Amino acid sequence: MKISLKTILKSFNYAFIGIKISSEQHNFRVMLLGAILVVILAIVLKVTIVEWLILILIISLILSLETINTSLEKLCDYIEPNPSDKIKIIKDLASGAEAILCFTSIIIGFIIFLPKIIYLF
């Protein structure tokens, strides 16, 4: 398979379209707002380079998983537009994966930010 600049640019274009579609979803916007607040807090509390790397990784994982969850929900709705117990299980599993990552990110946030906040007082 021949790789060309045109093919690479097309791929990036598709990726940006996907990000645009994700950004139109309510949950993605809520998570993006949370990410912005985390970045502001990280700047104010002067987190270390390693802490920045962890925060960036967690933020990107959350936004990526939200995008995957949205695509899976849309695929399920396409396959079965009517209410279905089997489709509900698939959607619940994807949401559960997201919840696990969100709870983990909250714990990581406490580990990074709480000592810095306590130190301020």
N, C-alpha and C positions, 0 to 999 in steps of 0.2 A: 504494500500500500504506500502510495506516494504522499508525503506530507508537504503541504504548501502553506505559505503565509495566509492565503485566502481561506483555506480550510480551518486553520487555527483561529483566524479572526471570526469566522462563522461560528465556531464552537463557543468563543467568548461571548458573542452576541446572543446565542441561545441561553448561555448561563445568566447573562444580565437580564434577559427576558424572564427567566425563572425567578431571579431575585425580585424583579419588579412585581411579578404575580404574588410572590410570598409577602411582599411589603404591603399588599392590599388586604391581607388577612388580619383580622382583629388580634388574634393571639400573637402573631409575629410582631405587630406594632407594640403590644404590651411588653413583650420580651425585649424588643429593641429599646423601649423607654427604660426598662430596668437596666439594660446594658449601659445606656448613656449615664444613668445615675451612678452606676458602679464606677465608670470611668471618671466622673467628676469627683466622687469620693476618693478614688485612688490618687488623683492629682492633689487633692486637698491634704490627704494624709501622707503623701509622699511615700508610696509603696516602693519596695526594692525592685530591681530588674527581674529577679526570679518571681516575685509576686505578680509583676506585670505580665510575665509570660504565662503564668498560671491563669490569671484573669482573662487574658486574651484567648487562651485555649478554651476555657470554660464558656466564654461568650460565644465563640465561633461554634462550639459543639451544640450549644442550646439553639442558636439560630439555624444551624444546619439540620438538627433533628426536628425542629418545628417545620422546616421546609419539607423534609422527608415525610413527616406525619401528614402534612397538608396534601402532598402528592398522593399518598396512600389513601387518604379519605376520598379524594377526587376520583381515583381509580375505582375504589369500592362503589362510589355513587354511580359511576359509569357502568360498571358491571351489573350492579343491582340497584336500580333507582328506588325500588320499594323497600319499606322497612323489612329487615331480615335479621334474625338472631345470629346467624353465622357472620354476617357482615359486621354486626355490632361487636362481636367478639374480636374481630380483626382490628376495628377502630379502637376498642378499649385497650387492646394490647399495645398499640402504637402510642396511645395517650399515656399508658402506664410507663412505657420506656421514657417518655418525656418527663413524667412526674419524678421518676428516679433521678434523672439528670438534674432537674430543678432542685430537688431536696439536697442532692450532693453539692450543688453549687452554693446553696444557702449555707451549708456547713462549712464549705471552703471559705466563703465570704466572712463568716464569723471568725474563723481561725486567722484570717489575714487582717480583718479590720478591727475586731474587738480589742485586742491588746493596744492598738494605736489610739482607739477612742478612749479607752480607760486611762492611758498615759496622759491624754489631754486634760483629764480631770484629776 
